[in-house]
Amino acid sequence: MVGLGRAIGETMIVLMATGNTPILDWSIFNGMRTLSANIAVEIPEAPLHGTLYRVLFLAAFLLFILTFILNTVAELVRQRLRRRYESI
């Protein structure tokens, strides 16, 4: 319950801070929409079992996989560094 509340809260903060514009541009000064914010904004408007609905779930799955891979790599690096500097 706490994790779900935290994820929703962080998504809404990022949504407000980035300007919530779904237009992709090369300028870093223009607004943007993150993947999690896009899911939060678009899911209420997606028809059940429609194409948009499935694409949003695919985006959520990709976000989960990317986060899982990055956390796993970070943990492996942390363990390796801990073993290396344990004797110092």
VOBA-1610 file (N, C-alpha, C; in pm, whole numbers, padded with zeros to 5 digits, always signed):
BEGIN
Met+00083-00118+00000Met+00000+00000+00000Met+00088+00126+00000Val+00191+00124+00082Val+00282+00239+00088Val+00356+00255-00045Gly+00400+00143-00102Gly+00471+00147-00230Gly+00384+00201-00342Leu+00258+00160-00345Leu+00166+00210-00447Leu+00144+00360-00431Gly+00124+00405-00308Gly+00106+00548-00283Gly+00230+00628-00321Arg+00345+00573-00292Arg+00469+00642-00328Arg+00486+00651-00480Ala+00457+00542-00550Ala+00469+00543-00696Ala+00374+00644-00759Ile+00252+00650-00711Ile+00155+00746-00765Ile+00198+00888-00733Gly+00244+00910-00612Gly+00288+01045-00573Gly+00406+01092-00654Glu+00504+01005-00675Glu+00621+01044-00753Glu+00584+01067-00899Thr+00492+00988-00952Thr+00448+01005-01089Thr+00381+01141-01107Met+00296+01180-01013Met+00225+01307-01026Met+00321+01426-01011Ile+00420+01413-00926Ile+00518+01522-00911Ile+00597+01539-01041Val+00642+01428-01098Val+00716+01435-01225Val+00626+01490-01334Leu+00500+01451-01334Leu+00405+01498-01433Leu+00391+01650-01427Met+00381+01704-01307Met+00367+01849-01293Met+00498+01922-01323Ala+00609+01866-01282Ala+00738+01935-01298Ala+00785+01940-01443Thr+00749+01841-01523Thr+00798+01836-01660Thr+00708+01908-01759Gly+00594+01954-01716Gly+00509+02032-01804Gly+00399+01953-01873Asn+00403+01822-01866Asn+00297+01735-01919Asn+00267+01762-02067Thr+00368+01773-02148Thr+00346+01787-02292Thr+00393+01661-02361Pro+00304+01595-02435Pro+00341+01470-02502Pro+00418+01490-02631Ile+00458+01611-02662Ile+00532+01639-02785Ile+00681+01618-02759Leu+00743+01535-02840Leu+00886+01506-02824Leu+00966+01607-02905Asp+01061+01671-02841Asp+01143+01772-02907Asp+01286+01754-02857Trp+01383+01799-02936Trp+01524+01784-02900Trp+01570+01888-02798Ser+01493+01991-02776Ser+01531+02094-02679Ser+01500+02047-02537Ile+01597+02063-02447Ile+01574+02023-02308Ile+01489+02125-02233Phe+01464+02240-02293Phe+01387+02345-02227Phe+01238+02333-02254Asn+01198+02249-02349Asn+01057+02225-02373Asn+01007+02119-02278Gly+00877+02118-02256Gly+00819+02019-02166Gly+00830+01880-02224Met+00803+01782-02141Met+00808+01643-02185Met+00709+01563-02100Arg+00693+01438-02131Arg+00611+01349-02050Arg+00686+01218-02032Thr+00709+01181-01907Thr+00779+01056-01879Thr+00688+00937-01906Leu+00747+00819-01909Leu+00670+00698-01937Leu+00565+00673-01830Ser+00601+00687-01705Ser+00504+00663-01597Ser+00395+00769-01597Ala+00430+00893-01626Ala+00329+00998-01633Ala+00236+00976-01752Asn+00289+00928-01862Asn+00206+00899-01979Asn+00104+00790-01946Ile+00147+00688-01874Ile+00055+00581-01834Ile-00055+00638-01743Ala-00016+00721-01647Ala-00113+00777-01552Ala-00214+00868-01620Val-00172+00943-01720Val-00261+01037-01787Val-00351+00967-01888Glu-00298+00871-01960Glu-00372+00811-02071Glu-00462+00694-02032Ile-00435+00625-01922Ile-00511+00503-01890Ile-00659+00530-01864Pro-00700+00642-01804Pro-00845+00662-01787Pro-00919+00681-01920Glu-00851+00729-02022Glu-00915+00754-02151Glu-00908+00635-02245Ala-00832+00533-02211Ala-00813+00418-02299Ala-00935+00326-02291Pro-00990+00290-02408Pro-01101+00194-02406Pro-01051+00056-02363Leu-01131-00012-02284Leu-01093-00142-02229Leu-01061-00240-02341His-00943-00300-02335His-00891-00398-02431His-00870-00340-02571Gly-00862-00208-02581Gly-00832-00145-02709Gly-00682-00139-02732Thr-00645-00083-02846Thr-00503-00074-02881Thr-00427+00015-02784Leu-00482+00132-02750Leu-00415+00222-02656Leu-00398+00155-02520Tyr-00499+00084-02477Tyr-00495+00014-02349Tyr-00380-00087-02347Arg-00366-00162-02454Arg-00260-00263-02462Arg-00122-00200-02473Val-00112-00091-02546Val+00016-00020-02559Val+00059+00037-02425Leu-00036+00089-02348Leu-00002+00142-02216Leu+00045+00031-02122Phe-00016-00086-02131Phe+00032-00198-02049Phe+00168-00246-02097Leu+00193-00240-02226Leu+00326-00273-02277Leu+00430-00173-02224Ala+00393-00045-02223Ala+00483+00057-02169Ala+00511+00032-02021Ala+00409-00006-01946Ala+00427-00036-01804Ala+00518-00158-01786Phe+00500-00259-01871Phe+00584-00378-01864Phe+00729-00343-01896Leu+00750-00263-02000Leu+00886-00221-02035Leu+00950-00139-01924Leu+00872-00052-01862Leu+00922+00028-01751Leu+00962-00063-01634Phe+00881-00165-01606Phe+00912-00260-01499Phe+01040-00337-01530Ile+01052-00386-01654Ile+01170-00464-01692Ile+01296-00378-01686Leu+01288-00256-01736Leu+01404-00166-01733Leu+01445-00136-01590Thr+01349-00110-01504Thr+01379-00083-01363Thr+01440-00205-01296Phe+01386-00323-01326Phe+01438-00447-01268Phe+01582-00471-01311Ile+01611-00450-01439Ile+01747-00471-01490Ile+01845-00372-01427Leu+01807-00245-01421Leu+01895-00143-01362Leu+01921-00171-01214Asn+01817-00210-01141Asn+01836-00241-00999Asn+01922-00365-00979Thr+01907-00464-01065Thr+01989-00585-01056Thr+02135-00555-01083Val+02162-00476-01187Val+02300-00438-01219Val+02360-00356-01106Ala+02283-00264-01051Ala+02334-00182-00940Ala+02366-00268-00818Glu+02283-00367-00790Glu+02308-00455-00677Glu+02433-00540-00700Leu+02453-00590-00822Leu+02573-00668-00853Leu+02699-00583-00839Val+02694-00460-00885Val+02808-00369-00871Val+02835-00340-00725Arg+02729-00318-00648Arg+02745-00290-00504Arg+02809-00408-00432Gln+02764-00529-00463Gln+02822-00647-00399Gln+02968-00666-00439Arg+02997-00642-00563Arg+03136-00657-00610Arg+03228-00555-00543Leu+03183-00430-00533Leu+03263-00328-00466Leu+03277-00356-00317Arg+03173-00410-00256Arg+03180-00443-00114Arg+03286-00550-00089Arg+03289-00654-00175Arg+03392-00759-00160Arg+03532-00704-00185Arg+03544-00615-00282Arg+03675-00562-00317Arg+03732-00474-00205Tyr+03647-00390-00145Tyr+03695-00295-00045Tyr+03672-00342+00098Glu+03631-00465+00114Glu+03608-00521+00248Glu+03737-00534+00326Ser+03846-00566+00259Ser+03972-00590+00329Ser+04048-00461+00360Ile+04004-00350+00306Ile+04078-00225+00328Ile+04046-00164+00461
//
